């Protein structure tokens, strides 16, 4: 019954694989735009991203190998058929006196043993009754299947991390561009008003030129942000496994509240929440089975065998006529007792034991690494959130300074140089805010990954 369910599971996975293969092609025309939330982008990536698909193929390979191991415990049946033509039959000398006492002793006569045509049909059956290596291999199947599943989960976590970062990076660029558009509108309005004032002779041409330079700088910044977003969209498509020709728009928006929503004090942490640690635990169990396999190779093995067949010999090729065929059947047991293998088995046991010890050390090192990840990610995230709030307040203050300076300039009590200085300070504050925003995005994802929440 267990074998039946395993077969059903393997068939189901093959059907899923066909679905994944078909999912490579976009469900819509490349010219048609699709709109994804970040969750939808992650779901799409878990089906289409190449690393995940390769990991699922590796899982199928492992399942197939386990079926191959299961076959070692089943009877091995083979059939052979042989036809032999002897144009010249080998002769041997024998003493004819052994067959006829009247013939003088020592009289040698050449005899042919065998006929011109020989035909043989044979069926061999072998069954393992007890083999320690096969027994351990059967015990290790579930561990190897679990190891393959953990490999898929590890790929999924890595893909989620990459998609989240790419998605929020684009959202950060969109928010930056939105704020920059507001600055462009303000600067354009100020520039148009200053040109009209210059026509009336109330300001110098130098004032207009300064504003034109600042306006062009903002336009250049707008182009840089647009290029950054285009590259970000391309990177997001790559991380999702989406064709570059597919048009993609993002449905989510970015807010400080969303970035800090998952930040809270953590209780007792279980290292098994991290897929990397689960992988090492499973790998250690696999290494332990490998050690057990080499140790048990010193035990005897018992096999049952049987064979049966028919044969016929003739000097004329008349095998299609009704002639007599001679059958035979034999069976028995084979007991193999290892006595001395040149210490090779012992050396393999030593190597397998060392691999188990390495797995233990890797788990210990990973626990320390996880502790470090959590400490660093928590500290970085909290510091980046504080810095983001500070930069946001600074950007608001710079905006107020700009508005006040602009009002003074329009009322004739300020200069265009003061406006440009305030605008430059505002642009610097905005860039600092965008950098802080991106740092929060990255550190938040690293924080969630460190605590096994992705």
C-alpha positions as CSV (number, residue, x, y, z in Angstrom):
1,X,0.0,0.0,0.0
2,X,2.9,2.4,0.8
3,X,4.4,1.7,-2.6
4,X,1.1,2.5,-4.2
5,X,0.8,5.9,-2.4
6,X,4.4,6.7,-3.4
7,X,3.6,5.9,-7.0
8,X,0.5,8.2,-6.8
9,X,2.6,11.0,-5.3
10,X,5.3,10.6,-8.0
11,X,2.6,10.8,-10.7
12,X,1.1,13.9,-9.1
13,X,4.5,15.6,-9.1
14,X,5.0,14.8,-12.7
15,X,1.6,16.4,-13.5
16,X,2.7,19.5,-11.5
17,X,5.9,19.6,-13.5
18,X,4.0,19.6,-16.7
19,X,2.0,22.5,-15.3
20,X,5.1,24.4,-14.4
21,X,6.5,23.8,-17.9
22,X,3.4,25.2,-19.4
23,X,3.5,28.2,-17.0
24,X,6.7,29.3,-18.6
25,X,4.7,30.9,-21.4
26,X,2.8,34.0,-20.3
27,X,-0.9,33.5,-19.9
28,X,-1.5,36.7,-21.8
29,X,-0.1,38.4,-24.8
30,X,3.3,40.1,-24.2
31,X,1.6,43.3,-25.4
32,X,-1.1,43.0,-22.7
33,X,-0.2,44.5,-19.4
34,X,-0.5,42.5,-16.2
35,X,-0.8,44.1,-12.7
36,X,0.6,42.2,-9.7
37,X,0.6,42.8,-6.0
38,X,3.8,41.8,-4.2
39,X,2.1,38.5,-3.1
40,X,1.0,37.8,-6.6
41,X,4.5,38.5,-7.9
42,X,5.9,36.0,-5.3
43,X,3.3,33.4,-6.3
44,X,4.2,33.8,-9.9
45,X,7.9,33.5,-9.2
46,X,7.4,30.3,-7.1
47,X,5.9,28.7,-10.3
48,X,8.1,30.2,-13.0
49,X,11.5,31.1,-11.5
50,X,14.2,28.9,-12.9
51,X,15.9,28.1,-9.6
52,X,12.7,26.8,-8.1
53,X,11.9,24.8,-11.2
54,X,15.3,23.3,-11.2
55,X,15.0,22.4,-7.5
56,X,11.6,20.7,-8.3
57,X,13.3,18.7,-11.0
58,X,16.0,17.7,-8.6
59,X,13.2,16.5,-6.2
60,X,11.7,14.4,-9.0
61,X,15.2,12.9,-9.7
62,X,15.5,12.0,-6.1
63,X,12.1,10.3,-6.1
64,X,13.1,8.4,-9.2
65,X,16.3,7.3,-7.6
66,X,14.4,6.1,-4.5
67,X,12.2,3.9,-6.8
68,X,15.4,2.5,-8.2
69,X,16.6,1.7,-4.7
70,X,13.3,0.0,-4.0
71,X,13.9,-2.2,-7.0
72,X,16.9,-3.7,-5.3
73,X,14.6,-5.6,-2.9
74,X,12.5,-7.0,-5.7
75,X,13.4,-10.1,-7.8
76,X,15.8,-9.6,-10.6
77,X,14.8,-11.7,-13.6
78,X,16.7,-11.9,-16.9
79,X,16.4,-14.1,-20.0
80,X,19.1,-15.0,-22.5
81,X,19.0,-16.8,-25.8
82,X,22.1,-18.1,-27.6
83,X,22.6,-19.7,-31.0
84,X,26.1,-21.0,-31.9
85,X,27.4,-22.3,-35.3
86,X,30.6,-24.4,-35.2
87,X,31.9,-24.7,-38.8
88,X,35.0,-26.5,-37.5
89,X,34.5,-28.5,-34.3
90,X,37.5,-28.8,-32.1
91,X,38.8,-32.3,-31.7
92,X,40.6,-33.9,-28.8
93,X,42.7,-37.0,-28.6
94,X,41.6,-39.9,-26.3
95,X,42.9,-43.3,-25.6
96,X,40.6,-45.7,-27.5
97,X,41.6,-48.6,-25.1
98,X,39.4,-46.9,-22.4
99,X,36.4,-47.7,-24.5
100,X,37.5,-51.0,-26.3
101,X,39.7,-53.4,-24.3
102,X,40.7,-55.1,-27.6
103,X,42.4,-52.0,-28.8
104,X,46.1,-51.8,-27.7
105,X,46.6,-49.4,-24.9
106,X,48.0,-46.1,-26.0
107,X,46.1,-46.0,-29.3
108,X,45.0,-42.4,-29.7
109,X,42.0,-41.5,-31.7
110,X,40.7,-37.9,-32.5
111,X,37.1,-37.3,-31.4
112,X,34.8,-34.3,-31.8
113,X,32.8,-33.3,-28.8
114,X,29.8,-31.3,-29.7
115,X,27.6,-30.8,-32.8
116,X,27.6,-28.1,-35.5
117,X,24.6,-26.2,-34.2
118,X,23.9,-25.3,-30.6
119,X,20.8,-23.4,-29.3
120,X,20.2,-22.4,-25.7
121,X,17.3,-20.5,-23.9
122,X,17.8,-19.6,-20.3
123,X,15.9,-17.6,-17.5
124,X,17.8,-16.5,-14.4
125,X,16.0,-15.3,-11.2
126,X,17.9,-13.6,-8.3
127,X,16.3,-12.5,-5.0
128,X,18.0,-10.6,-2.2
129,X,17.1,-12.3,1.1
130,X,19.4,-10.3,3.4
131,X,21.8,-7.6,2.3
132,X,22.7,-4.9,4.9
133,X,23.5,-2.3,2.2
134,X,20.1,-2.7,0.6
135,X,18.4,-2.6,4.0
136,X,20.0,0.7,4.9
137,X,19.3,2.2,1.4
138,X,15.6,1.4,1.9
139,X,15.6,3.0,5.3
140,X,17.3,6.2,4.0
141,X,14.7,6.8,1.2
142,X,12.4,9.1,3.3
143,X,15.4,11.1,4.5
144,X,16.6,11.7,0.9
145,X,13.1,12.7,-0.2
146,X,12.9,15.1,2.7
147,X,16.3,16.5,1.7
148,X,15.1,17.1,-1.8
149,X,11.9,18.9,-0.5
150,X,14.0,21.1,1.8
151,X,16.1,22.0,-1.2
152,X,12.9,23.2,-3.0
153,X,11.9,25.2,0.1
154,X,15.3,26.8,0.3
155,X,15.1,27.9,-3.3
156,X,11.6,29.3,-2.7
157,X,12.8,31.3,0.3
158,X,15.7,32.7,-1.8
159,X,13.3,33.6,-4.6
160,X,10.9,35.3,-2.2
161,X,13.7,37.4,-0.8
162,X,14.9,38.5,-4.2
163,X,11.3,39.3,-5.4
164,X,10.4,41.2,-2.3
165,X,13.5,43.4,-2.6
166,X,13.1,43.9,-6.4
167,X,9.4,44.8,-6.0
168,X,9.8,47.3,-3.2
169,X,12.8,48.8,-4.9
170,X,10.5,49.7,-7.8
171,X,7.9,51.1,-5.4
172,X,10.6,53.2,-3.8
173,X,11.6,54.6,-7.2
174,X,7.9,55.3,-7.9
175,X,7.5,57.2,-4.6
176,X,10.7,59.2,-5.3
177,X,9.5,60.1,-8.8
178,X,6.2,61.2,-7.4
179,X,7.9,63.6,-5.0
180,X,10.3,64.8,-7.7
181,X,7.3,65.6,-10.0
182,X,5.9,67.9,-7.3
183,X,9.3,69.7,-7.2
184,X,9.4,70.0,-11.0
185,X,5.9,71.5,-11.0
186,X,6.9,74.0,-8.3
187,X,10.1,74.9,-10.1
188,X,8.4,75.2,-13.5
189,X,5.8,77.5,-12.0
190,X,8.5,79.7,-10.4
191,X,10.5,79.7,-13.6
192,X,7.5,80.9,-15.7
193,X,6.7,83.6,-13.1
194,X,10.3,84.8,-13.1
195,X,10.4,85.0,-16.9
196,X,7.3,87.2,-16.8
197,X,8.8,89.3,-14.2
198,X,12.0,89.6,-16.3
199,X,10.0,90.7,-19.2
200,X,8.6,93.5,-17.1
201,X,12.2,94.4,-16.1
202,X,11.8,93.7,-12.4
203,X,14.5,91.0,-12.2
204,X,17.8,90.3,-13.9
205,X,18.4,87.7,-16.6
206,X,20.8,86.0,-14.2
207,X,17.8,85.1,-12.0
208,X,16.1,83.4,-14.9
209,X,19.3,81.6,-15.9
210,X,19.8,80.2,-12.4
211,X,16.3,78.9,-12.3
212,X,16.7,77.3,-15.7
213,X,19.8,75.5,-14.6
214,X,18.1,74.2,-11.5
215,X,15.0,73.1,-13.6
216,X,17.3,71.2,-16.0
217,X,19.0,69.5,-13.0
218,X,15.6,68.4,-11.8
219,X,14.8,67.1,-15.3
220,X,18.1,65.1,-15.3
221,X,17.2,63.7,-11.9
222,X,13.8,62.7,-13.3
223,X,15.5,60.9,-16.2
224,X,17.8,59.1,-13.8
225,X,14.9,57.9,-11.7
226,X,13.0,56.7,-14.8
227,X,16.1,54.7,-15.8
228,X,16.4,53.3,-12.3
229,X,12.8,52.2,-12.4
230,X,13.1,50.6,-15.8
231,X,16.1,48.6,-14.6
232,X,14.2,47.7,-11.4
233,X,11.3,46.4,-13.4
234,X,13.6,44.3,-15.6
235,X,15.3,42.9,-12.5
236,X,11.9,42.1,-11.0
237,X,10.8,40.3,-14.1
238,X,14.1,38.3,-14.0
239,X,13.6,37.4,-10.3
240,X,10.0,36.3,-11.1
241,X,11.0,34.3,-14.2
242,X,8.8,36.5,-16.4
243,X,9.6,37.2,-20.0
244,X,11.2,40.6,-20.5
245,X,8.7,41.4,-23.3
246,X,5.7,41.0,-20.9
247,X,4.3,44.4,-19.7
248,X,4.2,44.6,-15.9
249,X,2.6,47.1,-13.5
250,X,2.7,47.1,-9.7
251,X,-0.5,47.3,-7.8
252,X,0.9,47.9,-4.3
253,X,2.0,51.2,-2.8
254,X,4.8,52.0,-0.4
255,X,4.2,53.5,3.1
256,X,6.3,53.7,6.2
257,X,3.6,51.9,8.2
258,X,3.8,48.9,5.8
259,X,7.6,48.7,6.2
260,X,7.4,48.6,10.0
261,X,4.3,46.4,10.4
262,X,6.2,43.2,11.2
263,X,8.7,44.6,13.6
264,X,8.1,43.4,17.1
265,X,10.0,41.8,20.0
266,X,10.7,38.1,19.3
267,X,10.1,35.3,21.8
268,X,11.9,32.0,22.0
269,X,13.3,31.3,18.6
270,X,13.4,27.8,17.1
271,X,16.3,27.3,14.7
272,X,14.1,24.9,12.7
273,X,12.3,28.0,11.5
274,X,15.2,28.6,9.2
275,X,15.2,26.4,6.2
276,X,19.1,26.4,6.1
277,X,19.1,24.7,9.5
278,X,16.5,22.2,8.4
279,X,18.6,21.3,5.4
280,X,21.6,20.6,7.6
281,X,19.6,18.5,10.0
282,X,18.3,16.4,7.1
283,X,21.8,16.2,5.5
284,X,23.2,14.9,8.9
285,X,20.6,12.1,9.0
286,X,21.5,11.2,5.4
287,X,25.2,11.1,6.4
288,X,24.4,8.9,9.4
289,X,22.6,6.4,7.1
290,X,25.7,6.4,4.9
291,X,27.9,5.6,7.9
292,X,25.5,2.8,8.9
293,X,25.6,1.4,5.4
294,X,29.4,1.1,5.4
295,X,29.4,-0.4,8.9
296,X,26.9,-3.1,7.9
297,X,28.8,-4.0,4.8
298,X,30.8,-6.3,7.1
299,X,27.8,-8.5,7.7
300,X,27.0,-11.6,5.5
301,X,24.5,-11.3,2.7
302,X,22.2,-14.0,1.5
303,X,20.7,-14.3,-2.0
304,X,18.4,-16.9,-3.6
305,X,18.9,-17.8,-7.2
306,X,17.2,-20.0,-9.7
307,X,17.5,-20.7,-13.4
308,X,15.8,-22.8,-16.0
309,X,16.1,-23.3,-19.7
310,X,16.2,-25.6,-22.7
311,X,19.0,-26.5,-25.1
312,X,19.4,-28.4,-28.3
313,X,22.3,-29.6,-30.5
314,X,22.2,-30.7,-34.0
315,X,24.4,-31.2,-37.1
316,X,21.6,-29.9,-39.4
317,X,19.8,-26.6,-39.1
318,X,16.3,-27.9,-38.6
319,X,15.2,-26.0,-35.5
320,X,11.8,-25.1,-36.9
321,X,10.9,-28.7,-37.1
322,X,9.5,-30.7,-34.2
323,X,12.5,-32.0,-32.5
324,X,13.5,-32.8,-29.0
325,X,14.7,-30.0,-26.7
326,X,16.4,-30.8,-23.4
327,X,15.3,-28.7,-20.4
328,X,17.0,-28.1,-17.1
329,X,16.2,-26.3,-13.8
330,X,18.4,-25.4,-10.9
331,X,18.1,-23.3,-7.8
332,X,20.0,-22.5,-4.6
333,X,21.2,-20.0,-2.1
334,X,24.4,-17.9,-2.1
335,X,25.9,-16.8,1.3
336,X,28.6,-14.2,1.0
337,X,30.7,-13.6,4.1
338,X,33.2,-10.7,3.9
339,X,36.5,-11.8,5.4
340,X,39.1,-9.2,4.4
341,X,38.8,-6.3,1.9
342,X,42.2,-4.7,2.3
343,X,40.8,-2.4,5.0
344,X,38.9,-0.5,2.4
345,X,35.6,-0.9,4.2
346,X,37.2,0.4,7.4
347,X,38.5,3.5,5.6
348,X,35.0,4.2,4.1
349,X,33.6,4.0,7.7
350,X,36.2,6.5,8.8
351,X,35.3,8.9,6.0
352,X,31.6,8.6,6.6
353,X,32.1,9.2,10.4
354,X,34.0,12.3,9.6
355,X,31.2,13.5,7.3
356,X,28.8,13.1,10.2
357,X,31.1,15.1,12.5
358,X,31.3,17.9,9.8
359,X,27.5,18.0,9.6
360,X,27.4,18.5,13.4
361,X,30.0,21.3,13.2
362,X,28.0,22.9,10.3
363,X,24.9,22.9,12.4
364,X,26.7,24.6,15.3
365,X,28.2,27.2,12.9
366,X,24.8,27.8,11.4
367,X,23.2,28.4,14.8
368,X,25.8,31.0,15.5
369,X,25.3,32.5,12.1
370,X,21.6,32.7,12.6
371,X,22.1,34.4,15.9
372,X,24.4,36.9,14.2
373,X,21.9,37.5,11.4
374,X,19.1,38.2,13.9
375,X,21.2,40.6,15.9
376,X,22.4,42.4,12.9
377,X,19.1,42.5,11.1
378,X,17.2,43.7,14.2
379,X,19.7,46.4,14.9
380,X,20.0,47.5,11.2
381,X,16.2,47.6,10.8
382,X,15.6,49.7,14.0
383,X,18.4,52.1,13.1
384,X,17.2,52.4,9.5
385,X,13.6,53.0,10.7
386,X,14.8,55.8,13.0
387,X,16.9,57.3,10.3
388,X,14.0,57.1,7.8
389,X,11.8,59.0,10.3
390,X,14.5,61.5,10.8
391,X,15.0,62.0,7.0
392,X,11.3,62.3,6.5
393,X,11.1,65.0,9.1
394,X,14.1,66.7,7.5
395,X,12.5,66.5,4.0
396,X,9.3,68.1,5.4
397,X,11.4,70.9,7.0
398,X,13.4,71.4,3.8
399,X,10.1,71.7,1.9
400,X,8.8,74.3,4.4
401,X,12.0,76.3,4.0
402,X,11.6,76.1,0.2
403,X,8.0,77.3,0.3
404,X,8.9,80.2,2.6
405,X,11.9,81.2,0.4
406,X,9.7,81.0,-2.7
407,X,7.1,83.2,-1.1
408,X,9.7,85.8,-0.1
409,X,11.1,85.7,-3.7
410,X,7.7,86.3,-5.2
411,X,7.1,89.2,-2.8
412,X,10.4,90.7,-3.8
413,X,12.2,90.4,-0.5
414,X,14.3,87.4,-1.5
415,X,16.7,86.4,-4.4
416,X,16.6,83.6,-6.9
417,X,19.9,82.4,-5.4
418,X,18.0,81.7,-2.1
419,X,15.3,79.9,-4.0
420,X,17.9,77.7,-5.8
421,X,19.7,77.0,-2.5
422,X,16.5,76.0,-0.8
423,X,15.5,73.8,-3.8
424,X,19.0,72.2,-3.8
425,X,18.6,71.5,0.0
426,X,15.2,70.0,-0.6
427,X,16.5,67.8,-3.4
428,X,19.3,66.6,-1.1
429,X,16.8,65.9,1.7
430,X,14.6,64.0,-0.7
431,X,17.6,61.9,-2.0
432,X,18.6,61.1,1.6
433,X,15.0,60.1,2.3
434,X,14.9,57.8,-0.7
435,X,18.2,56.2,0.4
436,X,16.9,55.7,3.9
437,X,13.7,54.2,2.5
438,X,15.6,51.7,0.4
439,X,17.7,50.7,3.4
440,X,14.6,50.1,5.4
441,X,13.2,47.9,2.6
442,X,16.3,45.8,2.4
443,X,16.8,45.5,6.2
444,X,13.2,44.6,6.7
445,X,13.4,41.7,4.3
446,X,16.7,40.6,5.9
447,X,15.0,40.8,9.3
448,X,12.0,38.6,8.2
449,X,14.4,36.1,6.6
450,X,16.6,36.0,9.7
451,X,13.6,35.0,11.8
452,X,12.3,32.5,9.3
453,X,9.2,34.5,8.4
454,X,9.6,34.5,4.6
